[in-house]
């Protein structure tokens, strides 16, 4: 199927539910209302899919094996989170999981199941940890001792009484705090707790309105997501490059020139991001993010010209961020 690891766990998430509800109660999810609207379906799999007693968890590497740090060091270029450089993973992973379910059904007959990949109220990382795929690090990403953290997760909820794998009960971060120390906005407020309202990935992807002014300088040239906490993680020296061609960079998304990308009209944006997770933010927020990055770039005639070309944009959201960016160069 092309997965890099598979593990099986039961459906008991009682140890996780209190932590998750506390995280919600503190408002750390920001405007991501979908994190709380499904109630206990998120931590009680049998309520989401009736009859669920086991969860088949898989992971698939997406690390493109490129010079990510070098891209961050070029402020005239835009940095895109490595997971979004290639094809949108949601459909690919779900399709593979469906093929796996079809093979199981061909072997044993009909059974109850449903496939997921970041597409429903599923606590993917706690389930994967219970299934033995890794442990949740201080940055709240899942880390595998042999492969680091550059991978996607997927699940099959099922009513099959499958044997379960040994869970990872110990985290192996030790005294390391590199991910906490490097976070540009200090979004990892304490080990294993992220306040999404401070996170650059949240601001550039999930947030629909204005990016808070106090975080714009810290964004640097990050225009879609942020990988800093993973880039400094010592465990990622073991990261395995992806074997999946569809996850490799498309349309030069790994080396975008900010000024040129800022000139894309909606049609061009949709063409350049076809099949990519980036398309979900839409053209307006794409321009919003790029405007901030241009405001953080070294002053040049090219950058000023690019910003002024959008100064009278019909979107007040875009215009606000363009005005801020121009102010940084005055």
LINWOTA-V761440 format. One record per residue. N is the residue number from 1. SS is DSSP state (A for helix, B for strand, O for the rest). PHI is phi in whole degrees, -180 to 180 (none if undefined). OMEGA is omega in whole degrees, -180 to 180 (999 if undefined). Layout:
n=<N,N>
ss=<SS,SS>
phi=<PHI,PHI>
omega=<OMEGA,OMEGA>
This chain:
n=<1,2,3,4,5,6,7,8,9,10,11,12,13,14,15,16,17,18,19,20,21,22,23,24,25,26,27,28,29,30,31,32,33,34,35,36,37,38,39,40,41,42,43,44,45,46,47,48,49,50,51,52,53,54,55,56,57,58,59,60,61,62,63,64,65,66,67,68,69,70,71,72,73,74,75,76,77,78,79,80,81,82,83,84,85,86,87,88,89,90,91,92,93,94,95,96,97,98,99,100,101,102,103,104,105,106,107,108,109,110,111,112,113,114,115,116,117,118,119,120,121,122,123,124,125,126,127,128,129,130,131,132,133,134,135,136,137,138,139,140,141,142,143,144,145,146,147,148,149,150,151,152,153,154,155,156,157,158,159,160,161,162,163,164,165,166,167,168,169,170,171,172,173,174,175,176,177,178,179,180,181,182,183,184,185,186,187,188,189,190,191,192,193,194,195,196,197,198,199,200,201,202,203,204,205,206,207,208,209,210,211,212,213,214,215,216,217,218,219,220,221,222,223,224,225,226,227,228,229,230,231,232,233,234,235,236,237,238,239,240,241,242,243,244,245,246,247,248,249,250,251,252,253,254,255,256,257,258,259,260,261,262,263,264,265,266,267,268,269,270,271,272,273,274,275,276,277,278,279,280,281,282,283,284,285,286,287,288,289,290,291,292,293,294,295,296,297,298,299,300,301,302,303,304,305,306,307,308,309,310,311,312,313,314,315,316,317,318,319,320,321,322,323,324,325,326,327,328,329,330>
ss=<O,O,O,O,B,B,B,B,B,B,O,B,O,A,A,A,A,A,A,A,A,A,A,A,A,O,O,O,O,O,O,O,A,A,A,O,O,O,A,A,A,O,O,B,A,A,A,A,O,O,O,O,O,B,B,B,B,B,B,B,B,O,O,O,O,O,O,A,A,A,A,A,O,O,O,O,B,B,B,B,O,A,A,A,O,O,O,O,A,A,A,A,A,A,A,A,A,A,A,A,A,A,A,A,A,A,A,A,O,O,O,O,B,B,B,B,O,O,O,O,O,O,O,A,A,A,A,A,A,A,O,O,O,O,B,B,O,O,O,O,O,B,B,B,O,O,O,B,O,O,B,B,B,B,B,B,B,B,O,O,O,O,O,O,O,O,O,O,O,O,O,O,O,O,O,O,O,A,A,A,A,A,O,O,O,O,O,B,B,B,O,O,B,B,O,A,A,A,O,A,A,A,A,A,A,A,O,O,O,O,O,O,A,A,A,A,A,A,A,O,O,B,B,B,O,O,O,A,A,A,A,O,O,A,A,A,A,A,O,O,O,O,O,O,A,A,A,O,O,O,O,O,O,O,O,B,B,A,A,A,A,O,O,O,O,A,A,A,A,A,A,A,O,O,O,O,A,A,A,A,A,A,A,A,A,A,A,A,A,A,A,A,A,A,A,O,O,O,O,O,A,A,A,A,A,A,A,A,O,O,O,O,O,O,O,A,A,A,A,A,A,A,A,A,A,A,A,A,O,O>
phi=<none,90,-76,-96,-165,-137,-145,-127,-136,-79,-103,-87,-116,-61,-72,-98,-60,-63,-64,-66,-65,-67,-60,-64,-61,-83,77,-69,-84,61,-89,-81,-60,-62,-70,-119,-77,-96,58,-80,-63,-71,-110,-129,-51,-68,-85,-78,-128,-56,91,-65,-128,-138,-129,-89,-110,-131,-137,-141,-67,-126,-58,-83,61,-114,-92,-64,-62,-62,-66,-65,-85,-112,-65,-82,-106,-99,-96,-111,-51,-57,-69,-105,-75,-109,-69,-56,-71,-54,-69,-62,-67,-62,-64,-66,-64,-63,-62,-64,-62,-63,-68,-62,-65,-66,-84,-122,98,-63,-150,-85,-165,-156,-99,-140,-154,52,-130,-163,-70,-123,-85,-61,-70,-61,-66,-64,-64,-67,-84,85,-84,160,-127,-83,-80,-65,-88,75,-88,-81,-120,-108,-64,-99,-132,73,-132,-85,-152,-94,-118,-149,-142,-123,-80,-146,-98,-77,-81,-73,-67,-99,-90,-74,-73,-86,-100,-117,-91,-115,-83,60,-91,-64,-131,-57,-64,-68,-69,-85,-53,-59,-116,54,-75,-84,-73,-163,-52,75,-134,-113,-92,-58,-66,-106,-82,-65,-61,-64,-63,-88,-119,-85,-69,-92,-100,-73,-76,-52,-57,-68,-110,-68,-63,-67,-64,58,-107,-82,-104,-155,79,-155,-117,-53,-66,-85,-64,-96,-69,-58,-68,-78,-68,-96,-59,-96,-58,-64,-96,-96,-59,-65,-91,-74,-56,-117,48,57,-66,-89,-151,-77,-83,-61,-63,-69,-66,-69,-88,-61,-82,-59,-64,-67,-57,-68,-71,-70,-108,-60,80,-103,-66,-62,-59,-62,-80,80,-65,-62,-72,-59,-66,-57,-65,-66,-60,-63,-63,-66,-67,-92,-81,-60,-64,-155,-62,-64,-71,-62,-63,-62,-64,-66,-67,-113,-65,-109,-60,-66,-86,-67,-64,-65,-60,-59,-76,-66,-61,-62,-63,-64,-63,-67,-101,-88>
omega=<-179,176,-179,175,177,176,-177,179,173,-174,-177,179,-177,180,-177,-170,-179,180,-179,180,177,177,177,-177,179,176,-176,179,178,-179,180,-176,-179,180,-175,-171,-176,177,-174,175,-178,-179,174,-175,-178,176,177,177,-175,176,-178,174,178,175,174,-177,178,171,180,-176,175,-177,-176,178,-180,-178,-176,-178,-180,179,178,-179,177,-174,177,179,179,179,176,178,-173,-177,-173,-177,-178,-178,177,-174,-173,-176,-177,-177,179,180,179,179,178,177,178,178,178,180,177,-179,179,-177,-172,-176,-175,176,-179,179,170,-177,-179,167,178,-170,-177,178,-178,177,-171,-174,175,178,180,177,178,-179,176,-179,-179,176,179,-177,-178,177,178,170,177,-180,176,-173,-179,-171,-180,-174,-177,179,175,178,175,-175,166,171,-177,177,179,180,-177,174,-176,179,-180,-179,172,-176,179,172,-174,177,180,-178,-178,177,-176,-179,179,-176,-174,-175,-175,-176,-179,-178,176,-169,173,-179,176,178,177,172,-175,-177,177,-169,-180,176,178,-177,-174,-176,-173,-175,-177,-177,-177,174,-178,-176,-176,-179,-173,179,-178,179,-178,180,180,-174,176,180,-179,-178,-170,-176,178,-178,-178,-177,-180,-178,-179,170,177,-176,179,176,-179,174,-175,-178,-178,180,178,-175,176,172,179,180,179,178,-178,172,-174,-177,-180,-179,-180,-180,180,171,-175,-179,180,178,-178,177,-178,-177,180,-180,-178,176,-178,-174,-176,-178,179,-175,-177,-179,174,178,177,-178,-180,179,178,180,177,177,179,-178,175,-177,176,179,-179,-178,178,179,-180,-180,-178,179,180,-174,180,-179,-177,179,178,178,179,-177,-180,-177,174,179,178,-178,179,179,180,-177,180,999>
